[in-house]
């Protein structure tokens, strides 16, 4: 197993995502690209909400990002977004910046592993 594959498997589960989408690699690729293209702005929106003390917006934005990453089974990112969402739902932003920093780290990992995904290979190797 290559380093790229090990990193990929530790960051997201493409086989599970393919199963969830009935083997539609093209749709999975599109969902992931949209997430990667929009996540930077969403993370900044969460940053702004934390600075403004807007607990509701932190909860809404982190929940949305959690859902988006769930579509392609990016479990590490999903867990970090869930932690921030739950913190905000507890109406407490103490430590929220650290949790957002964790989301940013997980997003950077997603960006990195996305470079190594061969979508044709994902489609060909998917097993129901």
N, C-alpha and C positions, 0 to 999 in steps of 0.2 A: 504494500500500500504506500502510495507516495505521500509526501508531506502535504501537498495540496489537498489530497483526498482526506487525510486525517483532519486537516483544518476545516474542510468543508463539512465533514460529518459532525464535528464538534460544534459547529455554528448553526447548521440547519439540516433538516431531514428531507431530502428531495424525494425519496421513495414514498414516504408518508404523504407528502404534498401531492405527488403524482396520483396516489391512491385516492386522495380527497377530491381530485379533479378528474377522475376517471381516465387517467393517462394522457391528458391533454397538455403536452409539454409546451406547446405554443402559448396557451393561456397562462400557464405557470410562469413562463418567461416574461410575458407581458405584465402580469401582476407584480412580479418582482422588480421589473424595470420601473414601473410607476412608483412603487414604494421607494426605491433607491433615488429616483428623481425628485421626489417630494419631501422626503424625510428631513433633509437639511432645514427647510423652511419650518417644518413642524417642530423640530427640536428647538429652533430659535424662538418659535411661538411659546413653547413651554418655558424657555429661559426668561422671556419677557413677562410671562404670567407669574413666575416665581418672584421676579424682582418687584412686580406690582402687588404681590400678595394676593393674587387672584386665584384662590383655592379651587373654585369651580372650574376655571379654565384649565388649570393644571390637570385636574381629574379628567375632564373631557378630552383634552389633547392626548394625554398619556393612554387613555382608554382607546382612542381611535388608532393610535400607533400600535398598540398591543394587538388590536384586531387585524390591522393591515399585515403585520409580521406573522400573525397566526396563519394567514392564507398560504404561506410557503414554509410553515413549520420552523421558523427561526426561534427556537425555544429559549436560547439565552437572552435574546432581545425581548421576547415576550415576558420572561420572568422579570427583567429589569423594569420594563414599562409597568407591569402589574404592581411591583413594589411601590413605584411612584404614584400610581393611581390610588392604591389603598392608603398611602400616606395622606394624599389630598382628601380622600373620602373620610378620613379620620379628622379632617379639618385641622391638619397640622402640617406645616411646611418646614419644620425643623429637620434638617438633613436632606431636604428636597434637592438641593444643589448637588450633593454627592450622588444621589440617586440618578439625577439627570446626567452627571458625568459618566456614570456607569452605562446609561443608555447610549451615550455618545461613543463610548468604547466598543460596545456591542455593535453599534451601527458601523463603525470603522472596520470591524471584523467582517461584517456582511459585505461591505464594499470590496474588501480584499478578496474574499472567497468567490464573489460573483465573477471576478476576472477569470477564474479557472473553470467555470461551468461550460461544458460542451453540451448544448441542448440536444443535439442530435443523438449523442451518446446517452443522455438521460432518457430520451424517448425509447431508444433501442434496447436499453437495459432494464426498463421498468417491467416489473412482474406483478401481476395482480395477486 
